[in-house]
Amino acid sequence: MSNVEPDPAETVCGGVATAAEPDVELLEPREVPLGGPRAMLVGRTLPNRSRRMVGAWCFADFYGPVDIAGQAGMQVPPHPHIGLQTVSWLLAGEVLHRDSLGSRALVRPGELNLMTAGSGISHSEESPAEHSPVLHGVQLWVALPGDQRAVGAHFEQHVDLPVLSAAGGTATVLMGRLDGEVSPAKTYTPLLGAEVVVGADDFRLPLEPDFEHAVLALRDGLTVDGSPVATGTMLYLGRGRRDISFGGPSTALLLGGTPFEEQIVMWWNFVGRDHDEIARARLDWEADREAAGPRSRFGAVRGYDGPPLPAPALPGVALRPRGRRR
């Protein structure tokens, strides 16, 4: 997933969470065009105006359900990433992933596509030529810790994920661990990502009290600990909770992790630690994008019908890491 805004604002995160932070905070999404001004709109809840991260989760886009019958659907040209993992999860439809490692994978509902950028990778995402009439899903980023920022880029697809079932609902563990069930996906910090499908009855799940948690509503009808959460909205729940109660019927994404203590700078599609790191990645991408021959840091995405995305101009002031909350 690319942040395709033509003039992306500096998004800065990091720092230790403090006791002064609110225990519960409702994070409203903002609309962003995906793939250009005439493309489909997504709702972005992370980074948010007041809260930038939940654990190492630093970016969350929600889209659909949107009718793409007879339309191109999702079309995101090749673009670069550093310092993060991209997480693709669908409720309906398909997305075709290609990357500069040579990976080609079709994302389907209930299957996890996870790409680790490390020091550099590029990829594209698009609805395949023959696609379902409805597209509905989420795209997320996970910030890599400093000592793993240069890990080798790699791609994973997991079609068999652990599921917790109980009266009232199910929870599919995308990333990390939940109530003893562990996802096979590679993580670099203590982390949780789970799709929660709630029936008509109350559905209760245990939580790791050392984590901070948040819930993103993916369908109408969701309540969290008795409070309604509108579709596309994220409810931040703080730390110290030992369980959570969902009401429905509905579907939600449960995110969590230990507070990310490092200060980071997030600009366009890059997660770094200072202005120079971001500026160097931008220059390297522009060199790779315009190269007539072999490409070095970000490589080339083969098979996408169209040119790579150009990098926007850097702002006129130096990018600075700041606190994880504004």
N, C-alpha and C positions, 0 to 999 in steps of 0.2 A: 504494500500500500504506500502510495506517495502522498505527501502533503503538497498538493498541486496549486496552492495559492500563489498568484504571480508575484506578490510582494509580502512574503511571510514575515510576521513580526518575530522578534526574538522571544523565544520561550525558554525560560531559565528555571531550573529546578535544583533540588538538593538541600542538604542540611538535615540535622537531626530534628525529628518531631518533638514538640515540647508539650508539657502538661497544659499549656494555655490553649492548645488547639481544641476546637469544639468536638464533642463526642459524636454528634450527628450533624450532617450537613448535606443539603440537597443540591446537587450539581446539575444545572440545566444545560442542555446541549445548545450549540450554535450551528447554523447551517453552513456547509462548505460544499462548493461544487467539486465533484470527483471527475477529474480528467479534462476540465475546462469549463468555461462559463455556461455552455449549453448542455453540459453533462448532468447526470443524475446527482441529486443532493444527498449528502450524508449528514448525520447529526454527530458532532464531536463533543464528547463530555470530558475527555482528558487530552491535552492539558486544559484546565478550566481557569476561569478568571481568578478564583481564590485558591484552588488546590491543583497542584501540578501532577502529583503522583499518588498511587496507592501501592505501597511496597515498591517493587521495581517496575510496575506497570506505569508507563508514562504517556500513552497515547491510546485512545479508544474511539473508533468510528462505528456508528450504527446506521444501517441502511435498510429500507424496506419495511414491510413487503411492498415492492414496486412492480408495476406491470411493465414488462419489457417485451411483450409479444410483438413481433414485427419490428423490433428496434435493435440497435447495436448493444444496448445494455452497458455493462462496465467496460471501459476502454481506458486503461492506464498504461501509457507507453513506458519503455525501459527507463529506469531511473535508479540512482545509487542509494546505498545505505552504508553507514558505519556505526559501530558501537551499540548495536541493538539486535533484538530478535523480532521478527514479524510473525504474528499469529493470525491465521485465517480460520474462521469458523462460520459455517452456513446453516441456516434453518430451512432455506428453500433455494433451488437453483443450482448453478454450477459456475465456477470461475477457473479459467485456465491459467496456470502459473508457468512461466519460463524464467530461467535465470542464467547468469553468466558461467555457472558451473556446468551447464548443459542439462540441468534438470527440466523436465516437462511433466507436469502433474495436473490432473483435473481435481479441483476441490469439490467435494459433494457434502451434503448435509450429514452430520455425525462423524465426519472425518477431520482430523487435525493436520493442517499444513503449517510447518514451523521452519522458518529460514533464519539462520544465524549469520549476521553480516560480518562480525569481527572487524578487521581493519578495512574491509571493502568488498562489496558485491553489488551487482545490478540485477534487476528483474522487471518483468512486465506482468500485468494482470488484465484479463479480458474475459467477457462472456464468449464462449465458443460459438462458432457459426450456427450450429444447431443447439439451441438452448431452451430451457424451460421458460414458460411465460412469466414466472414470478421470480424475483431475486430478493433475498432477505438474509442478512447476516451481520457479522461484526469483523472488524480488522483492528488488531491491537499491536502495540510495541512493548517490549520489555527492555529496559536499559541494562546493559552489561556492566558489571563492576569493573573498577579500574584495572585490576590485575588480569582481567579476561578480555579487555577491549581488543586485543590483537589476536584472539583465538582464530583458528582457521575457519574460514567461511564454510558452512555446510547446510544441507537441506534435509528435512525429515518429513515423511508422511506417515501418519498413524491412523489405521482404519479400525483397530481393535483397542478401545479404551476402556478402563475399568468403570463400572457403573454401580452406584449404591442404590438399592431399592428398599423402600419401606412404605408403610401405609401413608398415603397422601402424596407420594411423588417419587422421583428418581433424580440422581445427580451423576452426571458423567464427568469424570476427572480429566480435564484437558492437560493441565500442568500441575506438577507438584503432588501433594498428598492430602487426602481428605478421609478422616475416620479409618485409617489403615489401608486405604486403597491408594496405589501410587501409579501415576501416569508414566509411560515409557519415554516421554519427551524429555530432552536434555534441558536442565535449568542450571543457572549459575549463582542464584541467590535463593534463600528460602522463600517459596512462592506457592500460590494456589490460584488456579483458574478452573471453574467448574460450571457446566450448564445445568441449571436446576429446572426441572419440569414439574410443576405443581398441579395436583388434582384439585378436587373440590374441598378436600379436607386439609387440615393443618399439616405441614410437612416441616419437621424440625431436624436440623443438622448440627453436629458439634463443630466448634471452631477452635483454632489454636490461639490462646489468649495473648501470646507474644506478637501476633500479627495485627496489622491494621486491615480492615476489610471494607469492601464496598459492594453494592449490588446494582447492576445495570438491568433495567426492565426491558425485555425484548418483545413482550406481548402485553395487551391490555389485561386488566383484572388482577394485577399483582399487589399483594400487601406484604410488608416486611415488619415483623413484630407488631402487627396490627395496623401499621400505617400504610396508606396507599402510595404507590410509586408509579407515575405515569410512564407509558412506553417511551423509550429513548432517554429517560432520566436516570441519573446515577445517584444512589443514596450512600453517602460515606458514613461508616459506622464506628470509626475510631478503633481503639485497641482495648484489650482486656476482656473481651466477650468470650464466653465459653460455649455459647450455642446461639442459634438463630432460628426464627420461625417464619416460614413462608406460607402465604395464603393465595388461593387462586380460584379457578384454573388459570394458569399463566405459565410463562417461561422467563427465566432470568439468567444472568451471568453473575456468578459469585467470584470476586477477585480479592486476593489478599497477599500479604507478604510482610516480612520484617521491614520497618521503615528504612528507606534507602538513605544512608548517611552521607554519601558523597555528594558534593556539589557538582552539577552537570549543566552544560549548555546544550539546548536543543534548538536547532535552526534548520528549516526545510526538512530534509530527510536524514539529517545527521545528529548523532548524540556524541558530544565531546566534552572536554573539560575546560577549554579556553578558546579564545578567538582564533589563535594561530592554527590550532588543530582543525577547526571548521574551515578556515580560509584555505588551508592546504588541501583538504578533501574536495572543496569546490574546484580549485584549480586542476586537481588530478582528474576530476570527473569531466571537466570541459576538455582537457587534453585527450582523454579516452573517447569522449563522445565525438570529437572531430577527427580522430585518427583515421587515416586511410589504410594503415597497416595494422599489425598486432597491437592490442591494447594491454596495458599493464595492470594498474591497481584494481579497476572495476570490471575489466573484461567487456565482453559483448554478449548481448542476448540475441540468439539466433531464432528466426522464425516469426518474429512479430512484424506485422505489415505496417511499418511506419517508423519515423525517426525517433531517437531518444529524446527525452525531455531536456531542454537546456536549463542550467542552474540560474535561478534569479540572482540579481545583484545583491551583494552584501549591504547591510545598512551603513550609513555614514559614520556611525560610532562603533567602537569596539564592543563585541559581544562579551557579556560578563556573567559568570555563574553567580547565582544569588540563592536565597532560601527556597525551600520546597513549597512554601506557602507565600502568597503575596501579602 
